[in-house]
Amino acid sequence: MPLDNLFRSSFDNGLQIILRPSQRAPVASFWLFYRVGSRNEIPGYTGISHWVEHMLFKGTERYPRGEFDKAVARAGGIFNGMTGQDWTVYFETFPAERIELALQVESDRMANAVFDAAETEAERTVILSEREGSENSYFYRLQEETQAAAFLAHSYRNPVIGWQPDLLALTRADLYTHYRTFYTPNNAIAVATGDFEPSVMQAQIQRYFGSLSPGPHVPAVRTHEPPQQAERRIVVRGEDPTSYFLQAFHAPPATHPDFFAMVVLDSVLGGAKGLGIFGGSANNRNNRLYRALVEQQLTVDVASHIGPTIDTGLFTISATLAPGIPHEQVEEAIWHELERIQRAGVDQAEVERAIKQTKAQFVFSSESVTYEAYWLGFSEVVASLDWLNTWVEQLSAVTPDDVQRVARQYFARRLQTVGWYVPEEEAP
């Protein structure tokens, strides 16, 4: 995404502004990123960012619950909100002449969310039910347990939705304090893309956000995950008759020089990905893990994954085992492929194909004004706009030697966290 026609500014209250006008369609998208997610949560308060995200949909005095939904429907727009490890975001995409409604609502709930006591308790029930629904999946349980084991210290160990005891204990006062600390102009990035005049959009954002008071100093995340010193293993047992496998290694953050080499390695192993929330994966069966596992009838599927994060994240490999295949056989088949790359490397054609397919997925995940706004704000949170501007250049610079080097550096048995889901009937 070459960042031409980009306008950046900031207000005295600390709000960052990113504008990228275009006239390719008569629509506009407005995103408001907050630099807060599960990364910013401390023990006893897990899930609080996700819960606050929900509460900001519960209304203000100007827009009581449900009123904004009706206004969006009348204006022919879409909206949503999401919480991740590093961020919380709200967005609206409208016909261009209606985009001011997004600014009205987002500035209002930045300053005036009600946090009604009854609504807060009702949402506790909703989120606990959401968590319990996820727990019905034994693969989800395996993911959660493996992620928690993969991090000793860093808050990435916690699920975004939070741990159940914390969700039972958090109070309305806890939520409101979190809101007033993190959901503030000085901790936010406003992004607008689409059909508008930059000077007009800048003036509108100034009108709605410029007079809002900055919040308090945002607490820094001081915890760094220590280097892994030992292999870690998780075994989850349950009633699901299907067996699952999950393997995790610590992976470099988005700004690390090794990140893009790991992205290419991910494509070589498990196929190209879009890396963003709107990116899909290439429907190719030419990746190494598919050939080694699915084609050999050891598993019915296999996937690898790495995502851009602020701090050290995870590179994962997951699979659903074929009936009757033991976990040990799948694990060794994966290690055979990893060690083959470590020993013999990858050829130039394979790297070029991986880069080409990853570029295609990236283009797909950033082609609309909505997707474009996401990438602008997301990149500024986890890295920088310069990182986004040089995304294709950095990816294209990856060589076969880089791929072999990072495979040797980040993949070792002593550096892995392995999770097995074993059906009860197979348990010893």
N, C-alpha and C positions, 0 to 999 in steps of 0.2 A: 504494500500500500504506500506508494510515494506520497509524501505529505505536502503536496502543493496546495495553494489556496487555503492555508491554515492561518487562523487568527487566535492568538493567545493573549490573555490578560489576567489580572487578578484585582480584587477589590480590597479596600482597607481592612475589611473584616476577615480577610484571609481566603475567601472563596476563589478558587481557580476556575478560569473560563477557557474552554476550547471550542472554537467554532470552525466548521468546515462547510461552507455553502456549496450547493450544486443545483443545477436546474434540470437534472435528468428525469425527474418526476415531480409532480406538484404535491409533494409530501415533505414533512419535516419530522425529525425525531429528537426528543430531549431526554437525556439521561443524567441522573444525579448520583454520582458515586460517593460513598462514604468510606473512609479508610478505617473500616472496622469489620471484623469477622471473628470466627472462632480463634484465630491467632491472638486476638487481644483479650481473651478470656482467661481468668485465673481459676484455680480450683474452688469449687463451691458455686461457681457462676457459669458453668458451661451451658451453652444453648441460649444465653441471654440475648445475644445479637439477633439470632433468628426469631426469638420471641418479640423483641422490639420491632423488628421488620414487620411482623404480623400486626402489631398494635398500631403502626402508622397507617394501616388500612382501615382502622376502626373509627376514624373521623376526627374532625375538629369542630369548633363551634360554627365556623362558616360552612363547612362541608360535613354535616353529620353522616353517620354510617350509611352507606349506600348511595348517597347523593352524587359522589364523584363517579361511581359506576354508571349511573343514569346519564350524567353529563357526557361521559366518554361515548356511550352508545349513541346519544343524539348527535354528537359531533363526528361520528363515523371513525373513531380511533380505536387503538388497542393500548393496553397498559399492563404492567406487571411489576413485581419486585422480587429480588432474590438475595440470599445470603450465601457467601462462600467462606473459605478459610481466611482470605485476605481483604474481603470487601463486602459491603452491602450496597445494592443498587436498586433504584426505581427508574422506570422509563415509560414514556408515552410516545406513540407515533400517530400523527394526525394528518388530515389534509392541511396543507401548509398554512392556510388562512386561519386555522383553529389552534395552532401550536401554543398560543398565549395561554390557553387553558392549562397546559402542562406546567407552565411557570407559576401560575396562580396557585395550583394545588401543591406543588412541591415546596414552594416557599412557605405556604401556610402550614404544612405538616412538619416542616423543619423547625418551626417556632411554636406551633400551637396544638400539637397532638394532645388529646384529652387524657388518655389512659384511665378511662372510667373503671372503677373498681370491679363492677359486675362483669364488664367486658374482659377485664384482665383474667378473672377467674374462669370465665367461659373459654378463653383462649388457652388456658392451662390444660383444660380437658381436651381441646382440639389437638394440641401439640403432643400430649401424652398418647392420644389415640393414633396420631400419625407415627409416633415412635413405635408403638405396639404393632401397628400394621407392617412397618418395615421389618420388625423382628419375626414376623411370620415367615420371612425368607431366611433360610439357613445360610445362603450365600451372603446376605447382608450381615448376618451375625459373624460370619467368618471374616468379612472385610473389616468390620468394626474391631474385632479382637486383634486381628493382625496389625491394623493401623496403630492401635494402642500399644502393642508390643514393639513396634518398629521405632517408636520414639520414647526415650526414657524421660526427657525433661521438657521438650518443646510442646507447646499447646496444639500443634498439628496432630498430636495423639488423640485429641478429643473429637467426637463427631460434631458436625455443625449443629445438629438438632439438640445436642446436649445429652448428658447422662440422666437417667430417670430420677435418682435422688435429688439432683440439683433442680430439676424441673418441678419436683414436688415442694422444694423448700424456698425457691425464689419468691420474692414479694413484689407487690406493686411499687413500693418505694425503691427496691433494687432496680427494677426495670426503668423507672423514671430517671433515676440517677444516671444509669447507663445512657439513656436517651440524651439527657442534658450534657453529658460529657463528650459523646462521640458524634452525635448527629447535629453538627454545628457547621457554620460557614467555613471556619478555619480548618475543618477536617473533611472538606467536600470538594468535589470537582464537578462542575456543570459542563455538559457536552451537548452541543446542538449541531445537527447535520441536516442538509436538505435545502429546500427551496425558500430562501430568505435572504434579505440584505444584511450583511454583517453588522453595519452600524445600527440598523433597526433592532436586530436581535440583541446586540450588546446593550442598547438602551432599555429594552424590555427586561433583560436579566437584572440590570442595575435597578430598575424600578421595583422589582419584586424581591430582590435579595440584598441589594446594596445597603439598606438600612438595618438589616438584621444584626444583632449583637454577636460578636464572636463568643465562642464558648471558652471553657477553661483550658489550661494546658493539657494536651492529650498525653496520657501516660505512655511512655515508650515500652516496646517489647524488648526486654533485656535478656531473655533466656536464649541461649544458643545450644543446639543439640550437640552433645559431646560425640566424638568419633565412636563408632560401634566397635566393641572389643570382642564380641562373642556372637556366635550363631544363636538365633532365637527361634523357638518352635511353639506353635499353637495347634491344638487339636480340639475341634468342636464336634460334638456328637448330637444326633437328634433323629427325628422320625422321618425326615425326607430320605427316600431311598436312593437319591442321586448323589454321587460323590463330587466334591469340588476341591480345587487346588488354587492356592494363592501364594505368590512369592514376591517379596518386596526388598528393594535395596535403596539406600539413601541416594538421592539424586541432586545435582547442583541446582541452585536457584536460577531464575530467568536471566539475571545479569552476569552469571558466571561465564567465563570463556568456554567452558565445556558444554554449556547447555545445548547449543545447536548440534554439536556432534552427537549428543545423546538423543536428540530428536531424530536425526538420521538413523541412528542405531535402532531406535524404536520402530521406524518405518521398515528397516531391513528385517527385523524380527517379527513384527506383528502387523505391518501394513501402515500406510500413510494416514495421518489424522489431521483434523482442522485445528486442533489445540484450543479452540474457544468453545463457549457454550452452544454456539450455533453450528459448529463444524461437525461434519460427519466423518466417517472413515471410508477409505477406498474399498470398494467391493472387489479386492483382488485376492487371489489365492496363491500368489507367487511368493509370499513371504516365507521365511525359513521355519517359523514355528508351525504354520499351517501344514507345510509339507511334512514336517517331522512328526506331528502329533495327529492331526485330523486325517491326513491321507493315509497314515499308518494305522488308523482306527484305534488309537490310544485315547483320544478325546473326541467329543462331538463338536467342540469349539475351542478356540484359544484366542487370547487378546493380550496385548502389551499396552502400557500407558505411561506417559510422562506429561506433566502439565506445568506451565509457568507459575512459579510461586516466589514470594518475597524471600523466604528463607529456604534452607535445605528441605527438599520435599521427598517424594518417593517415585521410583520407577517400579512398576508392578507387572507381573505376568500372571494371568489367571486362566483357568480352564475348567470345563465340565468334563468329567471322566466318562469314558465309554463303559457300559456295563461289564463288570468282571475284571476291569483293569485296576491293579493296585497303585496307590499313590507313589510308591517308591519307583515304579517303572516310568511314570510320567515325569517325576522329578529328575530322574537320571537322563531321560530323553531331552529335557530342557537344558540340563547342564552339558550334555553332549554338544548342543548347538552353541551355547555360550562359549564353551571352551574351544570349539572349532574356530570361532571368530577370534578369540584371544590368541590362538596358535597360528592360524593361517590367514587371518584378516578377511577382508571383503574386496571384491574386484571393482574396478572403476565403473564398469557398466551398471553394477548393482547399486552403487552409491548414486550414480547419475539418475537412475530410475527412481530411487527413493526420494531424491531431492525434487525431481519433476513432479511426482505424485503428491508430495507434501505441499509444494507450491500451489498445485491445483486445488487441494483441499483448503488452503489458506485463502485463495481467491474466492472460492465458494462461500467461505464463512465470513467474508467481509464485503460482499457485493452489493447489498442494499443499504439505504441510508440508516436503517435500524442497526444492522450488523456493524456498519462502519462506526457509528457512534459508540457502540459497545467496545470495539477494539481500541478506539482512541482513549476512552476513560480507563478501561482495564489495563492497558499498557502503562499509562501514567501511574496507576496504583502499584503494579507489581515491578515495574522497571522504569521506563521513561518513554516519551515520544520519540527520542532518538533511537531507542531500541526497536520501536515499531518501524521507524523510517528505514532502518538498515536490516530489517527482518529477512528479506529475500537475499540481500547481499551476504549476511552472516550465514544463512543456510547454504547458499551456493558455494561458499568458501570451504565447506567441510570436505576433507579428503579421506580416502580409504585409511591412511595412516591415523587420522584423527579418530575414526570409528574404532579401529583396533585398539588404540591407546586408551580410550575411555572404557571400552569393554574390559580391558585388563585392570584399569584403576578402580572401577566401581563395582565390578562383579567378582565376588569371592565367597566361598562357602562361609567363612567367618563373618562376612558382612551381610548375610541374608537373614531375613525374617520369613519363615515358612509357615503357612497355615493350611491345615488339612480339615476338610469337613468329612467325617466318617459316619455313615448311617449306623444306627444302634445295632442293627443285625450283624454288621461286620466288626463291631468293636470287640476287642479281646475280653 
